[in-house]
Amino acid sequence: MTPLEQAMTALENDLLAEGGSQISTMKNYNFAILPYEPREEFTLRMLVHRLTNKLQKQHGWSVYAIGLHQLLVNRLRRVEDGYVESLIDMEKRLHAKSPEKALANLTSDLQREIEGPEGLAGDVITELEACLARDNPDKSRTVVFIGRAGALYPFFRTSALLRHIAGRTQNVPVVLLYPGVRREGSSLSFMGEVKPDGDYRPRIYP
């Protein structure tokens, strides 16, 4: 098996462990991170789809997928009419003079909208609470996959996302699908480009 397949198998085994999910050893912090090479995005999606079908059809689980890409797009569209268009226009004009300045300006603008507990983290919680309220699933057989994190690069740190949603997931197992590279124990490099970040408490698979 590939390292990614091994990680998915380990995750599956821990979710289905006797006595309940064991993706975390920390009480009231039921999170895990599954890193994968960014180039394996479509393989990762296939494996998650396969695991989802198995959990639902063979074990009667409720599985929810929260896509950060769509949450980001929805949030930017809610800011005000023409906001996204204005960002694009400004980025084009600045890029013609200095690509570095254009990226720095775009990053600054987006961070104001998506960072903090009321940013994308708040949108994740809203989405999760809506799913749980609508379906009232058996939480001992429920898992949430947070994916499409690559859409946040280079504007957002996923370690901050987990900090802000901690304590607000009703202790349902949450797995962050992380496009990046593991370095030196528990440090992770987002997209394999960002300086390794060791500010992660959850288990990192495998």
Secondary structure, DSSP 8 states (H G I E B T S, - for coil): --HHHHHHHHHHHHHT-TTS--S-SSTT--EEEEEE-GGGHHHHHHHHHHHHHHHHHHH--EEEEEEHHHHHHHHHHHH-TTHHHHHHHHHHHHHHH-HHHHHHHHHHHHHHHH-STTTHHHHHHHHHHHHHHHH---GGGEEEEEE-GGGGTTT--HHHHHHHHTT-STT--EEEEEEEEEETTTEEEETTTS--B----SEE--
